Amino acid sequence: MAIPNIFTSAPLSPHDRATSTHHRQIDLQSPADLAYLQTKLSATARSKIDTHLPPTNAFPEASTGEDPLRRRVEVLVDEYLGRVWEGAGGNVRINGMSLGECEGVLKGGEQGGEIEAFDNKLAQRVQALSAQIESHTLALANLRRNAPGETAERYRVNFEKAREEDERRVAELSAKALEDLREKKLEIGEFERLEEVKGTWERGTEELGELRGRLGGTVEKMERARAVGEYVEGR
């Protein structure tokens, strides 16, 4: 009977693969949490190896003084843990980011950089501010769409009211002015130089009569001269 190798992962069946895609993701606060889990799992595996394959000096002929079987088990365990972390990488998120997105950040952390822990309250505040921005954006869009028409309508109403008020005031002032004129009496004083103007008008009338008489004689003379000219030309 063959002994199954626990260090090799068998391919998942379609059912297991479909089920595994619905597993809840592991949310971590910082890359240090992931490093802690990796260190803890490696230490646990090392403890199990020490329990079942304790260090021994039974192989002095080995150049390193290590048990070849133990060394082989350690290699297989390390490879297995590497595959475990590689497979779990898709279900682990750090500060809301996947491991691929945090790869550069993780390298920076290894060089001594620090990453601020994920703040749920700050995230909620950002979401609230985003909602406010969206609300104000919608309000601004409504203003751009409705404000011109509403402003024009208000201007038209105010203009009509002002025009009606002006017409009413003009009518009142006109009626008052007409009433004042009716109440006043037109007083005409004595017309100066009346006799002089009358005499000038009479003389002008007489001169026009004389001019009309002379004009008739002139026309008659012109008619006779034209008749004589036609007679002469005819001969």
C-alpha positions in Angstrom: 0.0 0.0 0.0 1.5 3.3 -1.1 1.8 6.1 1.5 0.3 9.4 0.3 2.6 12.3 0.1 1.2 15.1 2.3 3.7 17.6 0.8 2.2 17.4 -2.7 -1.1 19.1 -3.4 -3.5 17.1 -5.5 -5.4 19.0 -8.2 -8.8 20.4 -7.1 -12.0 18.9 -8.5 -14.4 21.3 -10.3 -16.7 21.2 -7.3 -13.8 22.0 -4.8 -12.6 24.7 -7.1 -16.0 26.3 -7.4 -16.4 26.1 -3.6 -13.0 27.6 -2.9 -13.8 30.7 -5.0 -16.6 31.6 -2.5 -14.4 31.5 0.6 -14.3 34.7 2.6 -11.2 36.7 2.1 -8.8 37.3 5.0 -8.4 40.9 5.8 -5.2 42.0 7.4 -4.3 45.4 8.8 -0.7 45.6 7.8 2.1 43.6 6.0 3.5 42.9 9.5 0.4 40.8 10.1 1.1 38.7 7.1 4.8 38.4 8.1 3.7 37.3 11.5 1.4 34.5 10.1 4.2 33.3 7.8 6.7 33.2 10.7 4.3 31.6 13.0 3.4 28.8 10.5 7.1 28.2 9.7 7.9 28.0 13.4 5.0 25.5 14.0 6.2 23.4 11.1 9.8 23.5 12.5 8.5 22.5 15.9 6.7 19.5 14.4 9.9 18.4 12.5 11.9 18.7 15.7 9.3 16.6 17.5 9.3 13.8 15.0 12.8 14.1 13.6 14.9 15.5 16.4 18.5 16.7 15.6 21.0 13.9 16.0 24.8 13.3 15.6 24.2 9.8 14.2 25.7 10.8 10.8 29.2 12.1 11.5 30.2 11.2 8.0 28.0 13.9 6.5 29.9 17.0 5.7 27.3 19.2 7.4 26.6 17.0 10.3 22.9 17.0 9.5 20.4 14.2 9.1 19.8 13.7 5.4 16.2 12.6 6.0 15.5 15.6 8.3 17.0 17.9 5.7 14.9 16.5 2.9 11.7 16.9 5.1 12.6 20.5 5.8 13.0 21.2 2.1 9.7 19.5 1.3 7.9 21.4 4.1 9.3 24.7 2.9 8.2 24.0 -0.6 4.7 23.0 0.7 4.4 26.2 2.8 5.5 28.2 -0.3 2.7 26.7 -2.3 0.2 27.3 0.5 1.0 31.0 0.7 1.0 31.2 -3.1 -2.5 29.7 -3.2 -3.8 31.8 -0.3 -2.5 35.0 -1.8 -5.7 35.5 -3.8 -7.8 35.4 -0.6 -5.7 37.7 1.5 -6.1 41.5 1.4 -4.0 44.1 3.3 -5.6 47.4 4.0 -8.2 46.6 1.3 -5.5 45.9 -1.3 -4.5 42.5 -2.8 -1.0 41.1 -2.3 -0.1 42.0 -5.9 -1.0 45.7 -5.3 1.0 45.6 -2.0 4.1 44.0 -3.5 5.9 47.3 -3.8 4.7 48.3 -0.3 5.9 45.0 1.1 9.3 45.5 -0.4 9.5 48.9 1.1 8.5 47.5 4.5 11.3 45.0 4.3 13.7 48.0 3.8 12.5 49.6 7.0 9.4 51.5 5.8 6.3 51.7 8.0 2.6 51.3 6.8 -0.2 52.9 8.7 -2.9 50.5 9.9 -6.2 50.5 8.1 -8.6 52.9 9.9 -12.3 51.9 9.5 -13.5 55.3 10.9 -11.4 57.1 8.3 -12.7 54.9 5.6 -16.3 55.6 6.6 -15.6 59.3 6.7 -14.1 59.2 3.2 -17.3 57.3 2.0 -19.4 60.0 3.7 -17.5 62.8 2.0 -17.7 61.0 -1.3 -21.5 60.8 -0.9 -21.6 64.5 -0.1 -19.6 65.3 -3.2 -21.9 63.2 -5.3 -25.0 65.0 -3.8 -23.5 68.4 -4.4 -22.6 67.4 -8.0 -26.2 66.3 -8.6 -27.4 69.6 -7.1 -25.0 71.6 -9.4 -26.2 69.6 -12.4 -29.8 70.4 -11.5 -28.9 74.1 -11.1 -27.2 74.2 -14.5 -30.3 72.6 -16.1 -33.1 74.5 -14.3 -31.5 77.8 -13.1 -31.5 79.6 -16.5 -35.2 78.9 -17.1 -36.2 79.8 -13.5 -34.1 83.0 -13.6 -35.7 84.0 -17.0 -39.2 83.4 -15.6 -38.5 85.4 -12.5 -37.1 88.3 -14.6 -40.2 88.2 -16.8 -42.6 88.3 -13.9 -40.7 91.1 -12.2 -40.6 93.0 -15.5 -44.3 92.7 -16.0 -45.0 93.9 -12.5 -42.7 96.9 -13.0 -44.3 97.7 -16.4 -47.8 97.5 -14.9 -46.8 99.8 -12.0 -45.2 102.3 -14.4 -48.3 102.3 -16.6 -50.5 102.8 -13.5 -48.4 105.8 -12.4 -48.4 107.3 -15.9 -52.2 107.0 -16.0 -52.5 108.6 -12.6 -50.2 111.5 -13.5 -52.0 112.1 -16.8 -55.4 112.1 -15.2 -54.1 114.5 -12.6 -52.5 116.8 -15.2 -55.8 116.8 -17.3 -57.8 117.6 -14.2 -55.5 120.5 -13.4 -55.9 121.9 -16.9 -59.6 121.7 -16.7 -59.6 123.6 -13.5 -57.4 126.4 -14.9 -58.8 129.3 -17.0 -57.0 130.4 -20.1 -56.4 134.2 -19.8 -55.3 135.9 -23.0 -54.1 139.5 -22.7 -54.4 142.3 -25.2 -52.7 141.4 -28.5 -50.0 143.9 -29.2 -49.5 145.4 -32.8 -52.9 144.1 -33.9 -53.6 147.1 -36.3 -50.1 146.8 -37.8 -50.5 143.1 -38.5 -54.0 143.7 -40.0 -52.7 146.5 -42.3 -49.8 144.3 -43.5 -52.1 141.5 -44.3 -54.5 143.8 -46.3 -51.6 145.3 -48.3 -50.3 141.8 -49.1 -53.7 140.7 -50.3 -54.0 143.7 -52.6 -50.6 143.1 -54.1 -51.4 139.5 -54.7 -54.6 140.6 -56.6 -52.6 143.0 -58.7 -49.9 140.4 -59.5 -52.6 138.0 -60.6 -54.0 140.6 -63.0 -50.6 141.3 -64.5 -49.8 137.6 -64.7 -53.0 137.1 -66.8 -51.9 139.8 -69.3 -48.4 138.3 -69.6 -49.9 134.9 -70.4 -52.1 136.4 -73.1 -49.1 138.1 -74.7 -47.1 134.9 -74.7 -50.0 133.1 -76.4 -50.1 135.7 -79.2 -46.3 135.6 -79.6 -46.4 131.8 -80.0 -49.1 132.0 -82.6 -47.1 134.5 -84.6 -44.0 132.3 -84.4 -46.0 129.3 -85.7 -47.4 131.4 -88.5 -43.9 132.6 -89.5 -42.4 129.1 -89.4 -45.3 127.8 -91.5 -44.5 130.3 -94.3 
